[in-house]
Amino acid sequence: MADLFSVTAPLRIKSPQGGEKVIAEIFQHPEGIVFFEIFWNQLAEYQGIHFIQGDIKGEGPWKVGDYTLSVLACHGTDATLAADYADWQMYLQTPVNNYPDMRKIENIFEAFIVNIKT
């Protein structure tokens, strides 16, 4: 498949405890990844942003630490996650959504990195 950061299809992440989230944005970090879950911008500051420590392994699905990332709708489609993603897409297409542009998202990512170091 492809490099994790060049994939344009929606991604999901599964925790070692079995919880799953759909990824809205993903960034490489020197010690792993940082991802923003869908609707992160409607949650309290940093609540929907997550740091996962570990080496990135695989070509899809990928492993980061004990977490598994895969393309949504692959390897056992989850109807709930697919519906959540559809809601996310509808939200993004609404003219009055408050989703920030990529420059602002990158600034939030940088601030989050500083926050997790302290």
N, C-alpha and C positions, 0 to 999 in steps of 0.2 A: 504494500500500500504506500502511504506517503509519510513524510515528516509530519509529526503531530501539529506543528505550527503553520503548516501550509494547507491543511485540510479546510475546505470551505463548507462541508456538510455539517449539520448539527452534531455536537458531541454530547455524550453523557458520561458521568463518572459514578463509579460504584465504590463505596467505602468498604473497608474490611468487615464492618458490622452489617453490611447489606443495604444500607441506605443509598439511594440514587438521586442525582440531580442532573438537570440539563444545563450545559455550559453556554453562557452568553458571550463571554470574552475569556481568552486564555493568554497568559504571558509566561515566557520562560524566566526563571529565576536561577541564579548560580547554584542554588541548593535544591532545585525542584521546579515546581510550577506555582503560579497564582492564577486562580480562576474566579470569574464573577458568575454566579448563578443567575438564571433568568429572573427578572423582576428585582434584581439587586438594588436598583435605583429607587425602589419604593420601600426599602427596609431602612432601619436605623444605620447610621454610619458604620461601614465595614462589616455589618452583619451578614451580608450576602457575598462577601469576598473571602476567599479561602486560600491558605498557603498549604501546599502538600510537599513535604520534604522527601527527597529520594531521587535516584537516577532515573532518567527516562529510558525505558526499554521497550523494544518491539517496533513493529511497523504497522500496527493496527490489527487487533487491539493493542493498546499500550499499557505499560505498568509504570507507576510512579510510586515508589515505596510499596505499600500494601494496597494501593488503589488501582482500579482498572478503568481505563478510558476506552470508549468505543464509539463508532458512528451510531447515532440514534437510529433505531429500526433495524439494527443488525444484532445477531447473536441473541435471539429471544426478544422480540419486539414487546415493549411495555406500553400498553394502551394509555395508561395514566400519563407517562412521560410524553408520549406522542400528543396527547390532548393538551398538556401543559405547553409544549412547544408551539402548537397551533395557536393557543391563546397568546403566547408571546409574540408570534408573528403578526397576529391581528393588532395587538397593542402597538407594535412598532410602525404599523401602517396607518395608525390614527394620526390625523394632523395635529392634534393637541397633546401628544405624548410629551413627556419631559425627559426623554432619553438624551443624554449628553453626546456630543460629537466625539470622535476618536481622540482628538487632542486632549479634551477634558478627561476622558477615560484614562489615558496614559498618565495624566497628572494625578489622578486618584490612585492609580497603581503605584506610582512613585511615592506618594504620601503613605500608602498602606505599607510599603516596604520599610519605610522609616519607622512606622508604628510597630511593626513586628520585631524590629531590632532592639527596641527599647524595653 
